[in-house]
Amino acid sequence: MENTVKRNHAVDIYRGFVMFLMMAEVLEFSKVSKAIPESGFWKFLAFNQSHVEWIGCSLHDMIQPSFTFLVGVALPYSIAARLSKGANFKSLLMHTIKRSLILVLLGVFLRSIDRQMTYWTFEDTLSQIGLGYTFLFVIGFLKPKMQMISLGIILFGYWLAFVLFPLPEANFDLNSVGVSPDWPHWLSGISSHWNKNTNLAWAFDTWFLNLFPREKPFLFNGGGYATLSFIPTLGTMILGLFAGNILKSAKTNQEKLKTFLMYGIALVAIGFILNITGICPNVKRIWTPTWVLFSGGWCFILLSIFYFLVEIKNNGKWFEFLRIIGINSIAAYVIAHTLVYFIADNLPIHLGHNFAKIFGEQYEHLVNGGLVLFIEWLALLWMFRKKIFIKI
């Protein structure tokens, strides 16, 4: 049983890589690129540190699916660890429900910072995971074949629900839902069922979110994000569950690596085909079934890279700075959403108001953000050395 519940360093390092990408938003590559418009290098970095507007994928778009995927990877280890301590299904289920509720409310809390009242919205990464986590737990106790069937039902059912939802009438006022009529990402054909703020998930939120007290009625989300995305997000977690089961299996390291790559390549290919054929667009913001498959494939590929480097080549020490982040991911997430501005606002007090211009004004945001990022990492290093790990 000891080997069954042993932590997998490749998983911790992959999680640390993902959280590092999120924390690195403070580097503000887009502002550097704007200051140096002729540089293709900074333009490339800026693109991969921002979300695509609708269809497509950047490196930044892989943060949320990777974090979500890794929740599924960790579940078999978590269940095995608690069962080894004498827990039963009922106690595990109650713990899972409690954990789900905390994740949902923590997401709401973080979204409410600097607002006049509680901002009831559930598109935050933690809330999305929380809404689906209890279902994932139950699926985790099913046989692999039933887990696969569950994934198929979720993805096909969600796809069908969107297809059956009626399209807006020809005279529908797109400006009323925050979309310009000449928006370049407008979709046609069957894909039009996944257009921004005219789809099933948007319609659900115009009812559901207005059940909560609000400063003003909810009409649309500016980015097109939606509460119902937690359903296909559950699909991403199930893919992670598959990966976790593979990691815990008796397969050799090479067999596990080969399986990860096979899953990854197959899922990316399927997602690509579904997108180009128009059967279902590849949209991260509303987490389409195609996005589940496409991003899930890349999650398997990224996991295989870290598994190869850490577990097969034993190069884990190279990535210790990422493991320090990954092993305390909830703390990293909260720090990145709460302390950034506090740190940034206080740096000029101690270092002078022009300290960030040491390499020129065009790199001001990079220098400032780099120092903030370093201080955030130092806080996590301190927690690591003091063995302070935030768990829910």
N, C-alpha and C positions, 0 to 999 in steps of 0.2 A: 504493500500500500504506500510505502514511503516514496517509491519511484513514481507512483501514479500521481501524487500531488506535488511533485517537485516543480518549482518555478522554471519556466522556459525563458532563458535570457534573450533569445532572439525575439520573442514576443514583447518583452519589456523594452527592448531597444527599438523595435518597430514602432511601438506606442510612443516612445520618447521622441523619435523622429517626427512623428505626426504632430505631437504637442509642440515640438520646437518650431515647426512650420507655422503653427497658429501663433505662438508667442512672438515669432519673427515679423509679424505684421507691423510691429513698431518701427521696423527699419524703413518703411514707407518708400519702397522702390519706385512707386508711381510718381512721387514728387521729385525724386532724383532724375527719373526719366524725363519728366516735364522740364526740368532745369537744363537737361542735356538732350534736347530733342533729336540731335543727329546721331546719337549712340544707339545702335542696334542691340548692343549688349544689355543696356539698362532697359530698353523696351522689352526685351525677352524676359528679363527678371520681373519687370512690372506686370506683364501679362500673367506670369505664373504665380504672382502674389495677389491676384484678384480673381473673382468669380466671372465666368463667362455670362453674358446677358441672358441666354436661354439655352439653345442647343450647343453641345460641345463639352469640352473638359480642359481645365488647366490643372497644374499641380496643386494649386490652392483648393480646387474643387474636390480633391481627393482626401482632404483632411477629415471631413465629417464621415464619409463612408468608411475610411480606414479606422477611425476611432470606434465607430459603430460595429464594424466587422470584428474588431478585437474584443469587443464585449462578448460576442458569440464564441470566439476562440477561448476566452477565459472561463466560460461557463462550465465545461466538463471538469476543469481543474477545481473550480469553486465547489461544485457539487461533491466531488470525490473527497475534498478536504473536510467538508462538513460531515459527510457520511462516516468518515474515518474517526470522527470525534463523537459518534453516537447519535447524530441528528436523524430524525425520521422525515418522511415526505411532508407531513403536516407542518412541522416546525420550519422546514425549509421553505415551504410555500408562504407561510406567514412572514418570514424574514424577507422573502422576495417581494411580497406586496408592500411591505414597509419601505424597502429599498426603492421600489418603483415610485412610490409617493414622494419620497425625499428628492429623488432625481427630478421629478416633474416640478415640484415646488421650488427647488433650487434654480432650475431654469427660469421660472417665472420671476424669482427674486433678482436674478442677474439682469433680466430684460427690463426690470422696473427701476434700475438705478438711474438717478437724476430725473425721474418723472414725478408728477404731482400726486399720483396715487398708484396703487398696484396695477401693473400693466398685464392684464390677463391675455397671454398669447402663448402658444405651445409649439412654435417652430424652432425654438432653441434646441441645440444638439442634445443637451441633457434631458429636456422634456420629451423629446422624440424617443430617446432611448427608454426613458421611464415608462412611457405609455405602452411600449411594446414588450418590456422586459419580462413581465409576469407570463405573457403568452410564450415567450422564448423559453422560459423555465419549464413550463409544462411540455412544450415540444421536445425539450432536451431529454425527457424521460421516455420518449417514443423510440421505436426501433428505427434504424437508418432509413429503411424504405418508407416508413410513414413520415419521417422528417422531410424526405424528398417530395412526397405527395403534398405535404402541408405547404411547402414552398411553391409548388405548382399551382395549388388552389389560390394562394394569396396573390400571386402575380397575375394569373389569368383572370381571377375574379375582379381584381382592381382594374385591369385593362378593360374588361367588359363593362364595368360600371361607368367608366369614363366614356366609352364608345356609345353607350345607351343614353347618356345624359344629353339632352337637346342642345343644339348650337344656338347662339344668340340670334335674334331676328336681324334682318338686313339693316334696320334703322336703329339698332342698338347703339347707345352713346358710349363709345369706348373711353372717352375722356372721363366719364363718371367712375371708371374703375382704374384710372391712372395709366391708361395705355393710349399712346398716340395712334391715330388711324394709319399713319405712314411709318409705324415702327418697323424696322427692317427684318425683325425676327418673326413676323406674323406667318403662321402655318396654314396650309390649305389641305383639302382632301380629308382623309381619316385622321391625319395628324392635327387637324384644327380642333379636335376635342381636347387637346392639351395646350391650347393657347392661353396666354397669360391673363389671369383674372376674368376668365369667361368659362371656366371649367367646373367640374363637379366639386373639387376640393374648395375652390373659391366660394361657390354657392353654399356649401356646408358651413364655412366660416362666417358668412354674412348672417347666418342663423345662430350658430353655436356661440361665437365669441360675443354676440350681443346679449347673451343670457347673463353675462358677468357685468358688474358695475364698471363703467368706462367714463372717461372725460368727455368723449363724444362717440357717436355710433360708429361701429366698425363697418367700413365700406369695401376696403381692399387692403392687401399688403403691398407696399411699394415694390418689393422684390419678387412678388408672386409666390412667396412661401406659404405653406398651408398646414393646418393641424393634421389633416388626414394622411399626410406623408408618413406618419408613424406606421401605417400599415405596410407599405412597401419597404420602409426602413427595417421592419421586422424581418423582411426577406433578406436584407443585407446581414442581419445578425444571424439568421439561419445558415447562410453561407459561411459565416465565421464559425458557427457550431460544427459544420462539416470539417473545417480546418482543425478545430480543436480536437475532434474525435480522431482525426488522422494523426495528430501530434501525440495523442495518448495511446495510439495503437502500438502493436508489436513490430510494425514495419521497421526496416533499417532506415538510417538517415537518408541514404541515397534514394530509397523507395519513396520516402515521404517527400523529398525534394521533387522527384519526378511526378508524383501525384499532384503536388501544388502547381507545377508548371502546366500540366495537362488541363487541370481545372481552369487555370488563368487564361491560357491561350484560347480554349474552347469558349469560355464565357465572353471574352472580349470580342471574339469573332461573331458570336451570336448577337451580341448587343449591336455591333457594327452593322450587321445585315438587317436587323429589325429597324434600325434608324434610317438607312439609305433606301429601304423599300417603302418607307412611310407607314409601316404597320404600327409602329409606336416610336415617337421621337426620343432622343437621348437627352433628357432634361433633368439636371440635378436639382434645380430649385423646387420642383414639385415631385421629385423622386419617382419618375416614371418606372414601370417595370423594366424597360430597356436599360435605364440607368442602374438599376439593381444588378443586372447581369454584367453590364460593361464595367462599372466601377468595381463590382465584386471580383471580376477577372483580374483587374489591376491590383486589387488587394492581395489576391493569391500570388501574383507575380512579385509584388513587393515583399510579401512574407517569405517567398522562396529565396529572394536575394539576401535578406537578413539571416535566414536559416542557413544558407550556404556559408556566409561569412562568419557567423557566430558559432553555430553548432557543428558544422562540418570542418571548417578551416580553423576553428578555435581562435578567432580574432576578436573576441568579445571586449578585450581591454581597449581596443581602438575606439570603441563606442561607449566607454564608461560615462562620458558626459551626457549621452542620450539616455542611458539606463537610469541615471539619477533623476531625470525628468519623467521617464516612463513608469517608474515604480511608484511615483506619487502623482499620477496624472490628474486626479480630481483637484489636488492642491494647485497644480500647474494651471489648470483651467480657470479656477477661481482667481488666482493671482493675476493672470493675464487679463481678466475682465474687471478687476477692481483696483489694483495697485499701479497700473501703468501711468495714469495721469498724476497720481500723487507723487510718484518718483520723478516724473518728467518736470513737474511744477517746482520741485525742490532742488533739482540739480543746479539751476542758475544761481540760486541763493549761495551755494557753497563753491561753485566753480566759476562764477562770473557769467554775465548775460551773453557773452560772445564766445563761450568755450566751444560750442558746437561748430563754429566757423573756422576751426583750426586748419582745415583742408580746403577752405573756400565755401562760399555760400551755397553752391550747388550740392554740396555734401552735408549740409547742416542737419537735415532730417536723418540722414544715415548715421552720423556720429551720435546724435542725441538718442536715437533709437537703439543703437548698438550698446550704449552705456546702460540704458534702461533694461535691455535684454540681459546684459551681464549681471546686473543687480538682481533681477528676477531669478536667474540661475543660481546665484550665490545663496539666495534665500532657500531654494530647493536643496542645495548642497548642505546647508546648515541643518535642514530638516532630516536629510539622509544620514548625516553623521550622528545626529541625536536620536535616530531611529523613530522619527515622528512621521507616520504615514497616515494620511487621511483616507479612511475607507467608509463606504456607505453600505 
